[in-house]
Amino acid sequence: MIILLFLATALVLGRSPAPPRPPPADEVALVIRKLGPLQTMSFATDREFCGYLLEGRGGVLFFTKMTRGGRDGCTPRMPDSGPRVVASVHTHGSYDPQVPAEFPTTLDLESDRREGVAGYVATPGGRLWYIDSVRMVTYQLCGTGCLPQDPDFHDGDDGVIAIRYSHRQLLALEGGAP
C-alpha cells in the first residue's frame, strides 16, 4: 500500500522518483502501537512526546523511555552506546488551527539526517509519517484517523496534504526559499 501511494503520487507529479525504502511492516505496527497512547497523552497535556526506536540483539525492536517535550518541540536523549538506533519517534502535539502540524517539518528531516536515523511522526489528525533521512523525503504510512485523533482536529486547516514531500517542498510550505 505504501509503495502504491508513492507511485500514484509520482504519476500525478509526472516524474518517476526513486522508489521509497518502506520500513518493514512489523516495525510500522510496533510504532503504531507505541504512538497510540502517546497521542492521547499529547492531546491531554498539549505537549509533544519523543524517543527512539532501537534494535537490540537478535533484531529485537524496542523503544527508549519517551520524553515529554514542549508545545512546539521535543528533544529525545540519544543513547550513548548499545543497541542500534533505528528511528526517531515523536508526536506533533495537540491540534492548533494556527500551527500547521499535519506533516513533518524541515527540522524533523534535518534532525534525523544529522543523527543518521529514519523517523516517524504522528500528527493531531492521526496521520503517521515516515522520514527517509537519506533521500530527505517523508511520506504518509497512513492517513487521518490511523492513530488517535485530537477531538478538536479539523481536517483541511493545513490545506491539501500530499502523500509525499521532499525537503524542498516542506521548506516552501514553511515559507522558506525553495
HUURGI-V98882 format. One record per residue. N is the residue number from 1. RES is the residue in one small letter. OMEGA is omega in whole degrees, 0 to 359 (NA if undefined). NEAR is the number of other ideal C-beta (glycine too) atoms within 8 Angstrom. Layout:
BEGIN
N/RES/OMEGA/NEAR ; N/RES/OMEGA/NEAR
END
This chain:
BEGIN
1/m/180/4 ; 2/i/182/10 ; 3/i/178/9 ; 4/l/178/7 ; 5/l/181/12 ; 6/f/181/14 ; 7/l/176/9 ; 8/a/177/9 ; 9/t/180/12 ; 10/a/179/10 ; 11/l/179/7 ; 12/v/181/6 ; 13/l/177/6 ; 14/g/177/4 ; 15/r/182/5 ; 16/s/179/3 ; 17/p/175/7 ; 18/a/181/4 ; 19/p/180/7 ; 20/p/173/12 ; 21/r/183/6 ; 22/p/177/8 ; 23/p/179/10 ; 24/p/183/6 ; 25/a/180/6 ; 26/d/177/7 ; 27/e/179/11 ; 28/v/179/12 ; 29/a/178/8 ; 30/l/179/10 ; 31/v/179/13 ; 32/i/179/12 ; 33/r/180/7 ; 34/k/185/10 ; 35/l/180/14 ; 36/g/179/10 ; 37/p/178/7 ; 38/l/176/12 ; 39/q/181/15 ; 40/t/177/9 ; 41/m/180/10 ; 42/s/180/16 ; 43/f/182/14 ; 44/a/184/6 ; 45/t/184/8 ; 46/d/181/8 ; 47/r/172/12 ; 48/e/174/15 ; 49/f/184/14 ; 50/c/178/13 ; 51/g/181/13 ; 52/y/170/14 ; 53/l/183/16 ; 54/l/174/14 ; 55/e/180/9 ; 56/g/180/10 ; 57/r/178/5 ; 58/g/179/4 ; 59/g/180/6 ; 60/v/180/7 ; 61/l/176/11 ; 62/f/185/7 ; 63/f/169/10 ; 64/t/172/9 ; 65/k/181/5 ; 66/m/182/11 ; 67/t/174/11 ; 68/r/180/8 ; 69/g/179/11 ; 70/g/179/7 ; 71/r/186/7 ; 72/d/179/6 ; 73/g/181/8 ; 74/c/180/13 ; 75/t/180/7 ; 76/p/178/12 ; 77/r/180/6 ; 78/m/178/7 ; 79/p/181/10 ; 80/d/181/4 ; 81/s/178/3 ; 82/g/185/6 ; 83/p/178/9 ; 84/r/176/5 ; 85/v/182/12 ; 86/v/186/11 ; 87/a/168/14 ; 88/s/181/16 ; 89/v/175/14 ; 90/h/175/16 ; 91/t/176/13 ; 92/h/175/11 ; 93/g/183/13 ; 94/s/183/10 ; 95/y/174/11 ; 96/d/184/8 ; 97/p/180/6 ; 98/q/184/3 ; 99/v/176/6 ; 100/p/184/6 ; 101/a/183/11 ; 102/e/175/10 ; 103/f/178/15 ; 104/p/178/11 ; 105/t/174/8 ; 106/t/178/10 ; 107/l/177/7 ; 108/d/180/13 ; 109/l/182/16 ; 110/e/179/9 ; 111/s/179/10 ; 112/d/179/14 ; 113/r/180/10 ; 114/r/180/6 ; 115/e/179/10 ; 116/g/181/6 ; 117/v/171/11 ; 118/a/179/12 ; 119/g/174/18 ; 120/y/180/16 ; 121/v/176/13 ; 122/a/183/15 ; 123/t/178/12 ; 124/p/178/14 ; 125/g/179/12 ; 126/g/175/15 ; 127/r/172/15 ; 128/l/180/17 ; 129/w/174/15 ; 130/y/178/15 ; 131/i/173/16 ; 132/d/186/12 ; 133/s/175/13 ; 134/v/180/6 ; 135/r/183/7 ; 136/m/175/9 ; 137/v/175/12 ; 138/t/178/15 ; 139/y/181/15 ; 140/q/171/12 ; 141/l/175/12 ; 142/c/187/8 ; 143/g/184/7 ; 144/t/178/9 ; 145/g/177/7 ; 146/c/174/10 ; 147/l/176/13 ; 148/p/184/8 ; 149/q/177/11 ; 150/d/180/11 ; 151/p/180/5 ; 152/d/183/6 ; 153/f/176/11 ; 154/h/182/7 ; 155/d/177/6 ; 156/g/181/5 ; 157/d/178/6 ; 158/d/181/8 ; 159/g/178/5 ; 160/v/181/3 ; 161/i/179/9 ; 162/a/178/8 ; 163/i/184/9 ; 164/r/174/12 ; 165/y/170/12 ; 166/s/176/8 ; 167/h/180/11 ; 168/r/179/7 ; 169/q/177/10 ; 170/l/178/15 ; 171/l/178/11 ; 172/a/177/9 ; 173/l/181/9 ; 174/e/177/8 ; 175/g/178/4 ; 176/g/179/7 ; 177/a/179/3 ; 178/p/NA/6
END
